[in-house]
Amino acid sequence: MSKKRKHGQDGNSKTKGGKGGGPASKRHRKGGAPPPAPKKPQASQQAAQPPRRTPPPFQKSSTVLLVGEGDFSFALSLRRALGVRNVIATCHDSEADLHKKYPQAKENIAAFLAPPEARKAEYVEGEEVVEDDDEDDETPAAANAEVNYQVHYSIDATALLKRRMFSKSSRRYDFIVFMFPHVGGATKDQDRQVRYNQQLLAGFFKHARPLLKPVTGSVAVTLFEGLPYELWNIRGLAKEAGLATRVSFVFESEMYPGYAHVRTLGNIEGGGAWKGEDRAARMFLFGVAGEGSLINRKRKAKASDDDDED
Protein backbone atom coordinates (compact mmCIF):
# COMPACT_ATOMS: atom_id res chain seq x y z
CA MET A 1 0.00 0.00 0.00
CA SER A 2 2.79 2.46 0.87
CA LYS A 3 4.47 1.79 -2.47
CA LYS A 4 1.28 2.60 -4.30
CA ARG A 5 0.88 5.85 -2.41
CA LYS A 6 4.51 6.76 -3.14
CA HIS A 7 4.01 6.04 -6.82
CA GLY A 8 0.97 8.27 -6.81
CA GLN A 9 2.93 11.08 -5.20
CA ASP A 10 5.64 10.78 -7.84
CA GLY A 11 2.97 11.00 -10.49
CA ASN A 12 1.57 14.14 -8.86
CA SER A 13 5.02 15.71 -8.76
CA LYS A 14 5.31 15.20 -12.53
CA THR A 15 1.97 16.85 -13.04
CA LYS A 16 2.96 19.78 -10.85
CA GLY A 17 6.13 20.15 -12.87
CA GLY A 18 3.96 21.54 -15.69
CA LYS A 19 5.58 22.52 -19.00
CA GLY A 20 9.07 22.61 -17.47
CA GLY A 21 9.00 18.88 -16.69
CA GLY A 22 9.66 19.19 -12.89
CA PRO A 23 12.34 17.49 -10.76
CA ALA A 24 10.82 14.05 -11.18
CA SER A 25 11.06 14.35 -14.94
CA LYS A 26 14.78 15.13 -14.68
CA ARG A 27 15.39 12.13 -12.37
CA HIS A 28 13.65 9.87 -14.90
CA ARG A 29 15.85 11.06 -17.79
CA LYS A 30 19.00 10.70 -15.66
CA GLY A 31 18.20 7.00 -15.34
CA GLY A 32 19.10 6.48 -19.03
CA ALA A 33 15.80 6.84 -20.94
CA PRO A 34 16.28 8.83 -24.21
CA PRO A 35 14.46 12.14 -24.67
CA PRO A 36 11.29 12.02 -26.75
CA ALA A 37 11.85 12.06 -30.54
CA PRO A 38 10.88 15.24 -32.39
CA LYS A 39 7.47 15.09 -33.97
CA LYS A 40 7.25 14.62 -37.73
CA PRO A 41 5.54 17.34 -39.76
CA GLN A 42 1.83 16.85 -40.07
CA ALA A 43 0.41 15.81 -43.43
CA SER A 44 -1.32 19.17 -43.69
CA GLN A 45 2.06 20.94 -43.39
CA GLN A 46 3.57 18.79 -46.14
CA ALA A 47 0.59 19.36 -48.41
CA ALA A 48 1.00 23.10 -48.00
CA GLN A 49 4.22 23.06 -50.02
CA PRO A 50 3.77 24.34 -53.60
CA PRO A 51 3.89 21.63 -56.29
CA ARG A 52 7.17 21.18 -58.12
CA ARG A 53 7.05 22.74 -61.61
CA THR A 54 8.69 20.97 -64.53
CA PRO A 55 10.39 23.31 -67.03
CA PRO A 56 10.07 22.76 -70.79
CA PRO A 57 12.27 19.85 -71.94
CA PHE A 58 13.52 21.69 -75.03
CA GLN A 59 17.04 23.14 -75.23
CA LYS A 60 18.41 25.80 -77.57
CA SER A 61 20.43 23.11 -79.35
CA SER A 62 17.47 20.70 -79.71
CA THR A 63 16.40 19.54 -83.16
CA VAL A 64 12.60 19.64 -83.07
CA LEU A 65 9.93 18.39 -85.46
CA LEU A 66 6.40 19.67 -84.82
CA VAL A 67 3.42 17.88 -86.36
CA GLY A 68 -0.24 18.86 -86.33
CA GLU A 69 0.43 22.55 -85.69
CA GLY A 70 -2.62 24.80 -85.49
CA ASP A 71 -1.90 28.52 -85.75
CA PHE A 72 1.88 27.97 -85.33
CA SER A 73 1.97 29.90 -82.06
CA PHE A 74 3.73 26.97 -80.38
CA ALA A 75 6.44 26.93 -83.06
CA LEU A 76 6.90 30.66 -82.65
CA SER A 77 7.13 30.32 -78.86
CA LEU A 78 9.88 27.71 -79.18
CA ARG A 79 11.92 30.17 -81.21
CA ARG A 80 10.99 33.43 -79.55
CA ALA A 81 10.70 32.48 -75.87
CA LEU A 82 12.89 29.38 -75.56
CA GLY A 83 15.46 30.19 -78.21
CA VAL A 84 15.32 26.77 -79.91
CA ARG A 85 17.31 27.15 -83.12
CA ASN A 86 16.32 24.16 -85.19
CA VAL A 87 12.58 23.70 -85.62
CA ILE A 88 10.68 22.14 -88.52
CA ALA A 89 6.99 22.92 -88.07
CA THR A 90 4.30 21.07 -90.05
CA CYS A 91 0.52 21.05 -90.16
CA HIS A 92 -2.12 18.75 -91.63
CA ASP A 93 -4.01 21.56 -93.38
CA SER A 94 -3.16 23.02 -96.75
CA GLU A 95 -1.89 26.58 -96.67
CA ALA A 96 -5.23 27.93 -97.91
CA ASP A 97 -7.27 25.93 -95.39
CA LEU A 98 -4.93 26.89 -92.56
CA HIS A 99 -5.39 30.61 -93.15
CA LYS A 100 -9.17 30.18 -93.31
CA LYS A 101 -9.26 28.32 -90.01
CA TYR A 102 -6.66 30.44 -88.22
CA PRO A 103 -6.24 33.94 -89.72
CA GLN A 104 -3.59 34.69 -87.06
CA ALA A 105 -1.39 31.90 -88.44
CA LYS A 106 -0.08 34.09 -91.27
CA GLU A 107 1.50 36.56 -88.86
CA ASN A 108 2.84 33.79 -86.61
CA ILE A 109 4.47 31.99 -89.54
CA ALA A 110 6.01 35.20 -90.85
CA ALA A 111 7.61 35.89 -87.47
CA PHE A 112 8.70 32.26 -87.11
CA LEU A 113 10.46 32.27 -90.49
CA ALA A 114 11.92 35.77 -90.24
CA PRO A 115 15.72 36.02 -90.50
CA PRO A 116 17.37 36.54 -87.08
CA GLU A 117 18.71 39.98 -87.99
CA ALA A 118 15.16 41.14 -88.75
CA ARG A 119 13.92 40.09 -85.33
CA LYS A 120 15.99 42.08 -82.86
CA ALA A 121 12.90 42.85 -80.80
CA GLU A 122 9.55 41.12 -80.59
CA TYR A 123 6.40 41.63 -78.56
CA VAL A 124 4.45 38.98 -76.70
CA GLU A 125 1.15 40.07 -75.21
CA GLY A 126 2.39 43.62 -74.75
CA GLU A 127 5.77 42.64 -73.30
CA GLU A 128 8.99 43.15 -75.22
CA VAL A 129 10.97 39.99 -75.86
CA VAL A 130 14.46 40.54 -77.28
CA GLU A 131 15.94 37.73 -79.32
CA ASP A 132 18.82 36.22 -77.38
CA ASP A 133 22.06 36.77 -79.27
CA ASP A 134 24.26 36.57 -76.16
CA GLU A 135 26.19 33.32 -76.19
CA ASP A 136 27.92 33.85 -72.84
CA ASP A 137 25.44 31.61 -70.99
CA GLU A 138 25.13 28.99 -73.74
CA THR A 139 26.58 25.52 -73.87
CA PRO A 140 28.98 24.71 -76.74
CA ALA A 141 26.24 22.59 -78.35
CA ALA A 142 23.79 25.48 -78.27
CA ALA A 143 26.35 27.97 -79.56
CA ASN A 144 27.16 25.72 -82.53
CA ALA A 145 23.58 24.60 -83.19
CA GLU A 146 22.30 24.88 -86.73
CA VAL A 147 19.83 27.74 -87.20
CA ASN A 148 17.02 26.25 -89.24
CA TYR A 149 13.33 27.16 -89.31
CA GLN A 150 10.95 25.55 -91.80
CA VAL A 151 7.19 25.36 -92.34
CA HIS A 152 5.50 22.59 -94.34
CA TYR A 153 1.80 22.21 -95.14
CA SER A 154 -0.36 19.14 -95.84
CA ILE A 155 1.79 16.80 -93.73
CA ASP A 156 -0.04 13.74 -92.37
CA ALA A 157 1.40 12.88 -88.94
CA THR A 158 0.38 9.24 -89.44
CA ALA A 159 2.27 8.93 -92.73
CA LEU A 160 5.54 10.81 -92.18
CA LEU A 161 7.70 8.10 -93.74
CA LYS A 162 5.70 8.32 -96.97
CA ARG A 163 7.13 11.79 -97.54
CA ARG A 164 10.54 12.06 -99.17
CA MET A 165 11.57 14.88 -96.83
CA PHE A 166 11.58 12.27 -94.05
CA SER A 167 12.11 8.90 -95.73
CA LYS A 168 15.06 10.06 -97.87
CA SER A 169 16.70 12.22 -95.20
CA SER A 170 19.28 11.18 -92.63
CA ARG A 171 18.09 13.90 -90.24
CA ARG A 172 17.04 12.61 -86.83
CA TYR A 173 15.30 14.58 -84.12
CA ASP A 174 15.73 15.20 -80.41
CA PHE A 175 11.99 15.81 -80.12
CA ILE A 176 9.02 14.99 -82.32
CA VAL A 177 6.09 16.89 -80.85
CA PHE A 178 2.33 16.55 -81.28
CA MET A 179 0.46 19.16 -79.23
CA PHE A 180 -3.10 18.19 -78.31
CA PRO A 181 -3.74 15.67 -81.12
CA HIS A 182 -7.41 15.32 -82.04
CA VAL A 183 -9.30 14.23 -85.14
CA GLY A 184 -11.84 17.02 -84.71
CA GLY A 185 -15.59 16.62 -85.01
CA ALA A 186 -15.54 13.39 -86.98
CA THR A 187 -18.44 12.06 -84.94
CA LYS A 188 -20.36 12.86 -81.76
CA ASP A 189 -20.30 9.24 -80.64
CA GLN A 190 -17.72 9.03 -77.84
CA ASP A 191 -16.71 5.43 -78.52
CA ARG A 192 -15.99 6.24 -82.14
CA GLN A 193 -14.15 9.42 -81.17
CA VAL A 194 -11.94 7.41 -78.85
CA ARG A 195 -11.23 4.84 -81.55
CA TYR A 196 -10.45 7.47 -84.21
CA ASN A 197 -8.06 9.32 -81.91
CA GLN A 198 -6.37 6.08 -80.91
CA GLN A 199 -5.79 5.35 -84.60
CA LEU A 200 -4.34 8.85 -85.00
CA LEU A 201 -1.87 8.34 -82.16
CA ALA A 202 -0.97 4.79 -83.16
CA GLY A 203 -0.12 5.89 -86.69
CA PHE A 204 1.85 8.86 -85.42
CA PHE A 205 3.92 6.75 -83.01
CA LYS A 206 4.69 4.20 -85.74
CA HIS A 207 6.08 6.84 -88.11
CA ALA A 208 7.77 9.01 -85.49
CA ARG A 209 9.85 6.30 -83.85
CA PRO A 210 12.34 5.75 -86.76
CA LEU A 211 12.95 9.52 -86.98
CA LEU A 212 14.23 9.86 -83.41
CA LYS A 213 17.88 10.26 -82.50
CA PRO A 214 19.20 7.02 -80.98
CA VAL A 215 18.97 6.76 -77.19
CA THR A 216 18.20 10.41 -76.46
CA GLY A 217 15.36 11.15 -78.90
CA SER A 218 11.86 11.62 -77.46
CA VAL A 219 8.32 11.75 -78.78
CA ALA A 220 6.37 14.43 -76.90
CA VAL A 221 2.57 14.42 -76.79
CA THR A 222 0.39 16.80 -74.81
CA LEU A 223 -3.18 15.86 -73.88
CA PHE A 224 -5.88 17.26 -71.66
CA GLU A 225 -6.47 15.33 -68.45
CA GLY A 226 -9.69 13.56 -67.57
CA LEU A 227 -12.38 12.11 -69.81
CA PRO A 228 -12.50 11.27 -72.64
CA TYR A 229 -8.73 11.62 -73.09
CA GLU A 230 -7.77 9.08 -70.44
CA LEU A 231 -9.78 6.51 -72.44
CA TRP A 232 -7.30 6.84 -75.29
CA ASN A 233 -4.71 4.87 -73.28
CA ILE A 234 -1.78 6.80 -74.69
CA ARG A 235 0.83 4.82 -72.74
CA GLY A 236 -0.51 1.54 -74.11
CA LEU A 237 -0.57 2.86 -77.68
CA ALA A 238 3.03 4.03 -77.36
CA LYS A 239 4.09 0.65 -75.97
CA GLU A 240 2.52 -1.15 -78.92
CA ALA A 241 4.65 1.00 -81.23
CA GLY A 242 7.84 0.09 -79.37
CA LEU A 243 8.00 3.26 -77.28
CA ALA A 244 8.40 3.43 -73.51
CA THR A 245 7.12 6.20 -71.26
CA ARG A 246 10.07 8.16 -69.92
CA VAL A 247 8.23 10.78 -67.91
CA SER A 248 5.00 12.75 -67.81
CA PHE A 249 4.33 16.07 -66.10
CA VAL A 250 1.80 18.87 -65.87
CA PHE A 251 1.88 21.05 -68.96
CA GLU A 252 1.85 24.75 -68.11
CA SER A 253 1.14 26.92 -71.14
CA GLU A 254 2.45 30.03 -69.38
CA MET A 255 5.95 28.55 -69.73
CA TYR A 256 5.55 29.11 -73.48
CA PRO A 257 4.87 32.86 -73.83
CA GLY A 258 2.76 33.69 -76.86
CA TYR A 259 1.40 30.16 -77.24
CA ALA A 260 -2.38 29.78 -77.39
CA HIS A 261 -4.17 26.48 -77.77
CA VAL A 262 -6.62 26.42 -80.69
CA ARG A 263 -9.37 24.07 -81.78
CA THR A 264 -8.77 21.46 -84.48
CA LEU A 265 -11.84 22.82 -86.26
CA GLY A 266 -10.46 26.36 -86.29
CA ASN A 267 -11.34 29.62 -84.57
CA ILE A 268 -14.87 30.14 -83.31
CA GLU A 269 -16.70 32.39 -85.73
CA GLY A 270 -17.03 35.94 -84.41
CA GLY A 271 -14.62 35.19 -81.57
CA GLY A 272 -16.06 33.29 -78.63
CA ALA A 273 -15.34 32.28 -75.09
CA TRP A 274 -13.81 28.85 -75.69
CA LYS A 275 -11.28 28.30 -72.92
CA GLY A 276 -9.59 25.04 -73.84
CA GLU A 277 -6.25 26.38 -72.66
CA ASP A 278 -7.63 26.66 -69.10
CA ARG A 279 -8.07 22.89 -68.74
CA ALA A 280 -5.49 20.79 -66.93
CA ALA A 281 -3.11 19.10 -69.37
CA ARG A 282 -0.13 16.75 -69.26
CA MET A 283 2.92 16.30 -71.50
CA PHE A 284 4.23 12.76 -72.07
CA LEU A 285 7.76 11.97 -73.23
CA PHE A 286 8.34 8.60 -74.90
CA GLY A 287 11.60 6.99 -75.98
CA VAL A 288 12.41 3.86 -77.96
CA ALA A 289 11.86 0.89 -75.66
CA GLY A 290 15.16 -0.50 -74.35
CA GLU A 291 17.03 2.70 -75.11
CA GLY A 292 17.78 5.53 -72.76
CA SER A 293 17.62 3.36 -69.63
CA LEU A 294 20.50 5.39 -68.18
CA ILE A 295 18.48 8.56 -68.77
CA ASN A 296 15.56 7.03 -66.90
CA ARG A 297 17.75 6.03 -63.96
CA LYS A 298 19.24 9.51 -63.73
CA ARG A 299 15.80 11.12 -63.83
CA LYS A 300 14.47 8.79 -61.15
CA ALA A 301 17.55 9.36 -58.96
CA LYS A 302 17.17 13.13 -59.29
CA ALA A 303 13.46 12.93 -58.47
CA SER A 304 14.31 10.82 -55.39
CA ASP A 305 16.92 13.37 -54.27
CA ASP A 306 14.43 16.20 -54.71
CA ASP A 307 11.89 14.30 -52.60
CA ASP A 308 14.48 13.77 -49.88
CA GLU A 309 15.24 17.50 -49.83
CA ASP A 310 11.59 18.28 -49.37
Order of alpha helices (4+ residues) and beta strands (2+ residues): alpha-alpha-alpha-beta-alpha-beta-alpha-alpha-beta-beta-alpha-beta-alpha-beta-alpha-beta-alpha-beta-beta-alpha
